[in-house]
Amino acid sequence: MVSRFWGDRAERTLGGLRAFFAAESSSRRAPEAQAAQAEAQLLALFRSAADEVPAYRRFLAEHAIDPSTVTDLASFAGLPATTKDNYYRQHPLPDLCRHGQLDRCDMVALSSGSTGEPAVWPRSITDELETSARFEQVLDAFSARERPTLAVICFALGNWVGGMYTLACCRHLAAKGYPLTVVAPGNQPGEILRALRALSPHFEQRVLFGYPPFLRDVLELGKSQGVDFSSPPTRLVMAGEVFSEEWRDWVCRLTGASDPACSTASLYGTADGGVLANETPLSIRIRRALSRRPAVARAVFGEARLPTLCQYDPRHRYFEVEEGGWLLFSGDGGAPLLRYKILDRGGVVTHAEMLRLLAEHQIELEPDEAGMQPELPFVYVFGRSHFAVSFYGANVYPENISVGLEQAELAPSLTGKFVVEVRYDSAQASELALSVELAREANPTPALVEQIQRLVRQQLELQNSEFASYVPDARRTPQVELRPFGDPDYFPTGVKHRYTR
């Protein structure tokens, strides 16, 4: 039976396409205008969901909430947060969609399942069109409006969200007029390099989209086979993991990029909400400055680890911070989400407040950097706290260890992947154990183990005040085991890596 909404669906798609092709850049609107529009759109989304989404209507009723009483940001902030457990898993999938109609959406994606059973997230082409603005912002930093560009999708393809979503958004931008051609070899290194050899001579630059450790593997494999990633220039767009600025420096050396802020970018994305935010040249320059001043970074972000720092458009995804530093976002989609708790910790900072904080701590940006567009608010993301290990009462985060492993003297020998865990020795004393993946051609040596131990301990003591205060001096040096590239027990290929056990 044909859905009675087919005409409405076609009109919504056409309307979305018209708005997408006509949209001006977010950076051209003043922050005050953005905030006012964001509030109006947020309240309209709430009213629409309360009226049209059966699951959300029941959720409000269960909490004895009259939708008519939610009339401003203050009353909206009083609504209960939704989660996978209290909302998504409590209702049939169609009831999460408008009018209870799953067939109003034209595609579904599966979550990665990193914290449990994979979830199904429906979406439509209009969701992709709105999210394409995040990719547009990133590609504009690479001058992709003016330069014929080859976009290479290196995320896994199939049901998982990264590859297919990126592919769709890049094609929408090509249709909008960007001189962008897309090839999608997926997460197959041999196919990626084959595509680059065949197509690179026809473009002025290449952009590789993928998970950070995987892209580094591809770059190093290509270098070993004689691929020159500097001609034409290679840009990188990453998602899925926090990485250090030392890691960014290393991959920029592999590609020959002189300005990391205009050659790389990270996306903050999830299967639940698509791409929520993205790095910009301004956010990258700020993060790089703070990476050199750990004490100031702790004062700004409140933790011993350096988060991903992105900018976001509050009209597309509206962020709030719950007590305890939990991020909530609201946004439209195949399954609209209101005050959704995604289990990421972090915070939000306005554009003006961020510049004020930098000035307060004597971190000076060049005048052209401080005034760089877009004038959008910042969101910083630490990731999920249960990925830390507790050692002598100190939370040891993978981000703390990454900085040590990604120092310049270690980078040629290691891939950057590791597993940290707490083990017990023969006397049942706890020790911090680190399994580290070697680069393809690297050999394990006692000297390399000692170098890793020294640099990781140095960075842990520098960045993590809990570690330096709580852990006895005799226990601060990690026990390091070097494992071969692609070790099936610790570093299986083709799957998302877990940094803790």
N, C-alpha and C positions, 0 to 999 in steps of 0.2 A: 504494500500500500504506500502511495506517495505521501510524504508528510505534508500536512496542511500549511506548514511554514516555509514551503519551498520558495514562494514568491518573496517573502520577507527576507529569507536568507540571501537570495540573489541581490535584493536591494541593499541589504547591509554590506555585502561584499563590494558592490559598485560604489556605495558611499565611502567605504573605507579606502578604496583605490583612489577616488577623487581627492579625498583629504590627504592621502599619502603623497600623491604627485604634486599637490599644491602647497604642502607644508613648508613653512619657513624654518630655519634652524632654531633650536631651543635657545641657543646662545644669544640670540638677538632680542630677547625679551627681558625686561628689567626684573630683578628678583621679586619686587613687590607685586608686579603683575602676575608672575608665576605663582606666587603664594595664594593670591586671591582666586586665580583660576583653579589651582589645585584643590582648594577648599570646596569650591562650588562643584567640581567634578567628583570629589570624594563623597559628598553628601548625596549627589545624584546617583552615584553607584550604590550607596547604601539603600536608598529608597527603591531602586530598581531590583536589587537582590532581595530585599524584604518582601517585595510584591511578586516577583517572578520566579525566584529560585525556591522550590519546595523545601529543600534541606535547610536553607538559611531561615526560612519562615518558621519551620519547626524549632530550630535552634533558639530563635528569639523567644518563641512561646514557652519553651522549656525553662528559660531564664526570666520569665514574666516581664518581658520588655515590650512596651508599646512603641512601635517604630515611629509614631507621630511625635514622640518626645525627643527624638534625636534631630536637633535643628542646627547645631553648630559643632565646632571642633571639640569643645569641652564635653558636650554630651556624647559625642562619638567616642572620645577617649575613655568614657565610662563603660563602654560595651565590653562584654567578656571576650577574651582572645579565643580564636579558633585554632585547633591543632589537628594533626592527622588522627589522633586518638579520639578527641571529643567531638570532631565534626566529620572529617572525611570518611573515617571507617564506620561511622554510625548510620550512614545513609546509602541507599542504592546509588550506583554511579549516575544514572539518568537524573536523579533528584538533585544532584549537585549542579546541574545545568539549568538554564532558563526554561521555564515551562515544563521541566521534567523531560526534556527532549534531547537525548544524546545525539540524534541525527541532525541537530542544528550545527554540530561540529563536524569538520571533514577529516580530522586526523586525531590520533591519540599517541602519547608517548609514555614510556615506562620510566619510573624513577630508577636510580641506580641500585636501590636496595641496600645502601651502605649501612643503614641502621635498622634494617628489618625487611619485611616482605615488600617486594616492588609494588608501587602504586601506579594506577593508570590515570593519566591527566589528559583530558580532551582539549582540543583547541581548534580554531578556525583560521582562515587566511587573514582575517582582520586582526587577530592577535599577533600574527607574524609581522603584519605591516606596522603596527605600533612599535613592536620591539626592534624593527629594522632601524629606527632612529638611533638606537644605541650603537649598532654597527656603523651607521652613517657617521656618527661622531668619531669613532675610532679611525675609519678610513679617511676622513677629512684630515686627521692629523698626519696621515701618510701622503697627503696631496693626491688622493686617488680620484678626485674629480677631474684633475688635469692630466693624469698620467695613465696610459693604458696599463692595466693591472691584471695579473693572473692570481686568482684566489684559489688556494689549494686546501680542500677540506680534509684534515688529517684526524678528525674525531672519528670514533667508531660510527658506522652507519647502521641502520636498522631501527629497532624499536626504541633505543636509547635516545635521549633528547638532543644531545650535543650536535651530532653530525647532521641530522635531518633539519634541525632548526636553523643551524648556521647556513646550510645549503639554501634553504628557502629564503632567508633574509638577504643573502648575497644576491640571489637571483632577482629579488624585488628591487634592490638598488640598481642592478644592471638594467632592469626594465625602466627605472626612473630616469636613466640617462648616464649613469656612471660608466666610463669605459672599462668595464669589469667583465672578465670572462672566468667562469667557474669550472674547476675540474674536481672530482670527488673520488680520489683513490681510497679514502677511509684510512684506517690505522694499519696499513700495509707498507712498511718502509720501502720495499722493492718497487712497488707500484708508484709510490710518491716520487721516488728518484727518477723512475722511468718517465713520469709525466713532466717533471721539471726539465729533464734533458730534451724532451720532444718539443716543449712549448715555450720555454724561457726565452729563446732568441726572438720571439715575436712580441715581447712585452718590455716595458720600461721598468717594471718592478714586480716582485712576487710577494704575496702575503700567505703565510702558512698559519692555519687555524688548528690548534690541538692542545692536549694536556701538556703541561710544562716538561715533565721528565721524558715523555715520548718525543716531543719536538727536539729536545737536546740529543736523544739517541739518533734521530734522523739526521740532524746536522753533523754529528760526529761520524756516522756511517758514510754520509755523502762526502765529507772531507777526506776520509780514508780512500774513497774511490775517485778522487780528483775533481769533485764538484766544487766550483767556485761560487759561493753564496753571496759574494759581493758584487757580482756582475751577471745580470742586473741585480740591483739591491734587493735584499730579502727582509721582509718585515714579519713580525711574529705576533699573533693574537692568541692568548692563553685563557684557560678557564679551569675551574675545578680544584685548584690548590693555591695556598699561599706560598710564595717563594721569596727568597732574600734578594737584596740588591746586589750581592756578590754573584748570585746565580744569574741575574740579569746582565751584569757586566760580562760574565763568561760567555753567554750565548751571543752577546753583541760582538765579542771578539771572534766568535766562530763565523758570524755573518759579515764582519767587517763594518758594522754600523758605528758611526761616530757619535750619534746623539740618541741614547736609549729612550729618551722621552718621546721622540718622534719616530721610533723604529719598533717599539714594542707596546703592547697594551694587554691588560688582563680584564676579563669580564667577570662580573659577579652574577652567576646564573644558577638556576635550579629547574628541575623538571616541573615543580609546582607552579612557579611564576614566570618562567622564561628568563630572559636577561633582565636583571633588576637594576643594574648600575654598571659603570665601566670606568676604567682608568682613562685619564686625559693627560696631555702633556703637563698641565699644571699639577695634577694630583701626583704624578710620577716625580716631578721635580721636588715637591714637598716631601714625599716619602723618602727620596734619596737623601735629602738634607737631614731628615730626622734619623735615618739609619746611621749617620755619622755622629749622632748625639743621643745615645741610648737613654741618658737621664732625662733629656727633654722629651723624648718619645714617651717615656713612662709618665711624665707630667701631663702630656697632652692626651694620651690614650688610656692611662690608668693601669697598664699592665707591662710586664717585663718582655713581652714579645711584640714584634712589629706587625701590625695587621695589614691586610690589603686596604688600600685607601682609594676609593672611587668617588665619582660624582654621579648624581642621579637627578632625574626629572620628576618632581613630586606630582606632576599631572599624569605621569605614566605609572609609577609605583610610589605609593605614599608610605614613608617609613615613620615608625614610632619606636621608642625604647621603653621597655617594661622594667620594673624594678629588678635589679640583679644584672642589668645590662643585656637582656634578651631583646633581640630585634623582632619587631612585628612589621609586616607590610600589608598594604591593601592594594588590590588591582583587579581590573576586569580581565576576563578571559572566558574560555569555554566553560570553566567552572570558576565563577567569580569568587575571590577570596577577600574577606574583611578581617582586619586585625589578625592576620595569620602568623602564628608563632612557628618559625622555621627551624628553631633550635640552633641558630647562630647567635653568637654574642658579639657586641660591638657598640656603636654609637653613631649619632648624627651631629654634624656641625654645619652651621650656615657658612656661606662663602665669606661673608664679612667677618664672622667670628674666627674662622680659620686664619685669615690674614692677621687679625689682631693677636691671636695666640702666638703666631710666628714672630711678630714684632716684639711681643712681651718677652720672649725667650731669645731675643737678639739673633734670630735666623732671618737673614735678609735674602730676598729674591731680587733678581734684577728687575728693573722697572717693567720691561716688556713681559717678564714672567708673571709678576704680580697682577698685571692687568690682562693676562691671557683669558680668553673666553674658553668655556662658557661660565657665566656667573651662576652656577648651579650649586646647591648644597652638597656636602660630602657625607658619605657613609663609610665607616670603617668596620672591618669584619675580621674577627679573630678565628672564626670557625668554631667547631664543636668541642666543648671543653672535655668531653669524655674521650677525646683522642690524645689527651695527655696521660702520662704515667706519674704516679705519686712515689717519690723517693725521699725518705726521711722527712715526710711531711711537706716537701716542696713539689709543686706541680712542674714537671719537666715537659715542655711542649716541643713537638717536632720542629717548629720554627726556630727555636733556640739552637737546636743541633744543626739544622740546615746551614746556618751562617758559618759554622766552623768547617763543615765539609765542603763548602763552596768557596773557600779562600783560594786565591789564584794558584798557590803552590800545589794544592791538591786536585784542582779541577781536571787536569789532563788524565789523572789516574782513576777517577771515580765517575759514576753516572749521576750522582746526587741522590740516588734512592738508598734508603736505609730502613731498618726496623729497630725501634728502641723498646726494651722491655726490662722489667726488674726480675732478676734471678737471685738464687741463693747459693752461696758457696758451700763447701763441705762442712763448715762450722755453722751453717745456717745464718750467716750474715748476708744482708742484701747487697747486691751490686748492680750498677747501671750497665746493662749489656747492650751493645750496639752491633748489629749485623749490617755490613756495608757492601754494596754492589760495586764490583770493579768494572771499569770500562772494558770494552771488547778486547783490546790488545794489551791491557795492563797485567802485570804480574804481582802476586802478593809477596811482600817482603817485610821483615821485622822493622825496617826503617820506616816504611809507609804506615804501619800500625802505630808506631811511636809518634809519628807526625800527626796522625788523626787524633790520637789521644790528647796530645798537647793543644792542638788548635780547638778541638771541641770543648775541652775543659776551659780553655781561655775565654771562649765566647759564652759559655754557660755562666761563668763567674761575672763576666762583664754585663750581660743582659738580664740575668735572672737573679734578682736580689734575694729571693727566697732560697734559691740553690746555694748562694754564697753564704747565707746566714744559717741555714738549717743543716746542711750536709757536712759531716765531719771532713776535715781536710784529707784524711787518708782514704776517703771513699769518693772523692770528686772525680777521679780519673776513670773514664768508662772502660769497660772490658770490650775490646774490639775484635770482631771476627770478620775477615774479608771473605766474601763469597763471589763466585764467578758470575759473569754477566748472564742474566736470564735464569739464575738458580731456581729450579721449580718449587722448592719449599718456601723460599722467601721472596723471590722476585720473578714470578711467572709472567710471561709476556702476554699481551692482549687483554689484560684485565686491569681494573682500577687498583692502584697500589694502596696498601694500608701501611701506615708508618709506625703503628704501635701494636703491641700484643699484650 
